[in-house]
């Protein structure tokens, strides 16, 4: 059964975006308009998934107000529906906690795969190194509980600042007509598996 408007208004990201494919759809459609057929043809859907199944997820995202239909094109006796994203995949702490661990792993994997694909695309298109002030860094650490909480707080604050930068820049671009610098910013912080202790070198 379709959700009523009241039910949609009460729904959380955990309910709407629990399927990792929906996270991928929303991420891609924040970049450009796309139909379910294009989504499949360009290799974004699992090869075993039928177009009708992908179209179902598009419709569900539209039903919950995450996508809007912008075009209807006639294609060989059928209608191709083209959608545009009107929201981003975002989980609050409560939304994320409501998911089962296996669901979180699937969604995290989909998000990370999207990020790696964007980085690889930039490398292949040779845009990754067009600016000397681009940023790329990571650090392996051993933290105590306080250090972990401080790291998470710092990353959350950084995300908030970057989101505000994005919003302000979009407003300025709308006013100035300046060509945008198409960019990607990623923030990661996660527990890693323990590194096995190295045994001492054998004496000669």
C-alpha positions in Angstrom: 0.0 0.0 0.0 1.2 3.5 -0.8 2.0 5.7 2.2 -0.4 8.5 2.9 0.9 12.1 3.0 0.8 12.1 6.8 2.7 8.9 6.9 5.3 10.2 4.5 5.7 13.4 6.6 6.4 11.2 9.7 8.8 8.9 7.9 12.5 9.0 8.6 15.5 8.6 6.4 16.0 5.2 8.0 12.7 4.0 6.5 13.0 5.8 3.1 16.7 5.1 2.4 17.1 1.7 4.1 17.8 0.1 0.7 21.4 1.0 -0.5 20.2 1.3 -4.1 18.1 4.2 -3.1 21.1 5.9 -1.6 23.0 5.5 -4.8 20.0 6.8 -6.9 19.7 9.9 -4.8 23.5 10.6 -4.9 23.6 10.3 -8.7 20.4 12.3 -9.3 21.8 15.1 -7.2 24.4 15.4 -10.0 22.1 15.1 -13.1 18.6 14.2 -14.2 18.2 10.5 -15.0 15.6 7.9 -15.8 15.6 4.3 -14.4 16.5 3.0 -17.9 19.6 5.3 -18.0 20.5 4.3 -14.5 20.6 0.6 -15.6 22.1 1.2 -19.0 25.1 3.1 -17.5 25.8 0.3 -15.1 24.7 1.8 -11.8 22.3 -1.0 -11.0 23.2 -4.5 -10.2 23.4 -6.6 -13.4 20.9 -9.0 -12.0 18.3 -6.3 -11.2 15.5 -5.7 -13.7 14.7 -2.2 -14.9 11.2 -2.5 -13.5 12.7 -3.1 -10.0 14.9 -0.1 -10.3 11.9 2.0 -11.5 10.1 0.9 -8.4 12.8 2.5 -6.2 12.7 5.7 -8.3 8.9 5.9 -7.8 9.2 5.3 -4.0 11.8 8.0 -3.7 9.5 10.3 -5.6 6.5 9.3 -3.4 8.5 10.3 -0.3 9.5 13.7 -1.9 13.2 12.8 -2.6 12.8 12.9 -6.4 10.6 14.8 -8.8 9.7 13.8 -12.3 10.9 16.5 -14.8 10.3 14.8 -18.2 8.2 12.2 -20.0 9.8 11.0 -23.2 8.2 8.5 -25.7 10.5 5.6 -26.3 9.3 2.8 -28.7 5.7 2.6 -27.6 6.6 3.3 -23.9 7.1 6.3 -21.7 10.6 7.0 -20.2 10.3 9.0 -16.9 13.2 11.3 -16.1 13.7 12.3 -12.5 15.6 15.0 -10.6 16.7 14.9 -6.9 15.2 17.4 -4.6 16.9 16.1 -1.5 20.1 14.5 -0.3 20.8 11.2 1.5 21.1 12.3 5.1 20.7 10.3 8.2 20.4 11.8 11.7 22.0 10.0 14.6 18.6 8.6 15.5 17.8 7.5 12.0 21.2 5.7 11.7 20.8 4.0 15.1 17.4 2.7 14.0 19.0 0.6 11.3 20.3 -2.9 11.8 24.1 -3.3 11.6 23.9 -5.3 8.4 21.7 -2.5 6.8 24.3 0.1 7.9 27.1 -1.9 6.3 25.2 -2.1 3.0 24.4 1.6 3.0 27.9 2.6 4.0 29.3 0.4 1.3 27.1 2.0 -1.3 28.1 5.5 -0.2 31.8 4.6 -0.2 31.6 3.0 -3.6 30.1 6.2 -4.9 32.9 8.2 -3.4 35.6 6.0 -4.9 33.9 6.1 -8.3 33.9 10.0 -8.2 37.6 10.0 -7.2 38.4 7.5 -10.0 36.4 9.6 -12.5 38.3 12.7 -11.5 41.6 10.8 -12.0 40.6 9.5 -15.4 39.3 12.9 -16.5 42.6 14.4 -15.2 40.7 17.0 -13.1 41.9 15.6 -9.8 45.2 17.5 -10.0 44.2 20.6 -11.9 44.4 22.7 -8.7 47.5 22.7 -6.5 45.4 23.4 -3.4 43.3 20.2 -3.7 43.3 18.3 -0.4 44.0 14.6 0.1 45.1 13.2 3.5 44.4 10.4 6.0 46.0 9.3 9.2 45.9 6.0 11.1 45.5 6.4 14.9 45.1 4.6 18.2 42.5 6.5 20.3 41.0 6.2 23.7 37.3 6.8 24.3 37.8 10.5 24.8 40.0 10.8 21.7 37.3 9.0 19.6 34.6 11.3 20.8 36.7 14.4 20.2 37.5 13.2 16.6 33.8 12.5 15.9 32.8 16.0 17.2 35.5 17.7 15.1 34.4 15.8 11.9 30.7 16.6 12.6 31.6 20.3 13.0 33.6 20.2 9.8 30.7 18.7 7.9 28.4 21.5 9.2 30.9 24.1 8.0 31.3 22.5 4.6 27.5 22.3 4.2 27.2 26.0 4.9 30.0 26.7 2.4 28.1 24.8 -0.2 24.8 26.7 0.5 26.5 30.1 0.5 28.4 29.3 -2.8 25.2 28.2 -4.6 23.6 31.5 -3.7 26.6 33.5 -4.9 26.8 31.5 -8.1 23.1 32.2 -8.7 23.7 35.9 -8.4 27.1 36.2 -10.2 26.7 33.7 -13.1 30.3 32.5 -12.4 31.3 29.1 -13.7 31.1 26.6 -10.8 34.1 24.5 -9.7 32.5 21.1 -9.7 33.9 19.6 -6.5 33.7 16.7 -4.1 34.4 16.8 -0.4 34.5 13.6 1.8 34.8 13.3 5.5 35.6 9.9 7.0 36.3 8.6 10.5 35.9 4.9 11.3 37.2 2.1 13.6 39.8 -0.1 11.9 40.7 -3.7 12.6 43.6 -4.2 15.0 47.0 -4.6 13.4 48.6 -7.9 14.4 51.6 -7.5 16.6 54.8 -8.1 14.7 57.0 -10.9 16.1 60.6 -10.1 16.9 63.2 -10.8 14.2 65.0 -14.1 14.6 68.5 -13.8 15.9 71.3 -14.8 13.4 
